[in-house]
Amino acid sequence: MNIYLEPQGFLGTGAGLLADITLIVYILLIIPGMLVGFVFARRRLHRPHHKYTMTIITVVNWLLILFLMVGAYIFDVAGNIGQQPGNARYLLPAIHALLGLPAQLLATYILFRMFREDALVAAAKKRGETELSKYWFKNAKGFMRLSLALWLATALLGIGNYVVRYEVIPAFNLGGAPAAPIATEEATALPPEPAATKEITALPPEPVITEDVPGPAETVEPPAATEETSG
C-alpha cells in the first residue's frame, strides 16, 4: 500500500488521507497561526504569547516535513524533476522545498535564540544582575519578518502544489509539452503480456513429402501396314 495515496482522502480529489489532513492543517492552523503570531509580536506580546505560538507552528511543521513531505518528495519528485523540469507537478514541490527548508531552519534558529535569551535572563536575575539588555536577541525583528515571509510563501506554494498535483486545476508545463500523469504504482505498472495460445505459438505442420508419380507410359504405335507386292 502506498501511504501517500492510500487510504483515500475525504476531500474527493483523489489525494490520500495524509495529503488531505496536511492541507487542512495548513489552511486552518498553520497559516492563521503565523498571522496571529505576527499580531502578538506587533503588540509586544513576546512572552508567552508569541513565543508559544511560534513554537507550536515550528514543531508541527517539522513533524509534517519529516514524516510526510520528505517521503513524498523522494517518492514522486526527485526521480522526475530532472526529466520534466517544467512540469508543474514537479516544479512546484521543488520550489516549495527550496523556500520551505530555509524558512523552517530560520524559524528554528529564532526559537533557539528566544529560549536561550530567557534562560540567560533568568540566570542573570538569580545572580542579582540589573543590566539585562546584553542578553537580549536585539535583531530578532528582521529575522522574524523574513521567516514569516518565507513561511507564508511556502504555505501558499504547498496549497498550489496540492491543487495541481491532484488536478483540482489543470497542470501547466513550461516546456510546452503536456503534463505527465502522476507517478503511481498503478500508472507505472506494465500491462500483463497476453497469454500465448497454442494456435499462435504452435509451428505449422511440415508438408508431407510424397513420392513422384511416374508420368503416363509412352505407347508405341505399330508400323503402318504396307501393301504386298505381287511376284
Number of C-alpha atoms within 10 A of each C-alpha: 7 10 14 20 17 14 13 17 17 14 13 11 15 17 21 20 17 19 23 18 13 17 17 14 16 19 14 10 14 23 18 13 18 21 14 16 22 20 14 18 17 12 10 11 14 16 12 9 15 21 18 14 19 20 16 13 19 19 13 14 19 16 11 14 18 10 10 16 19 12 14 17 16 11 15 17 21 14 13 17 18 11 10 19 17 18 21 22 30 28 20 23 26 19 14 20 18 12 19 24 16 14 22 22 14 19 23 18 12 21 18 12 15 18 12 15 18 15 13 16 20 14 12 15 13 9 9 9 11 9 10 13 10 10 14 15 14 9 8 12 13 10 13 17 12 13 22 21 14 19 24 18 15 22 20 15 20 21 18 18 22 22 18 18 22 18 16 13 11 12 18 16 18 13 11 9 11 11 18 14 13 16 15 13 11 9 10 10 9 8 8 6 6 6 7 9 8 8 8 9 8 9 8 8 6 6 6 6 6 6 6 6 6 6 6 6 6 6 6 6 6 6 6 6 6 6 6 6 5 4 3
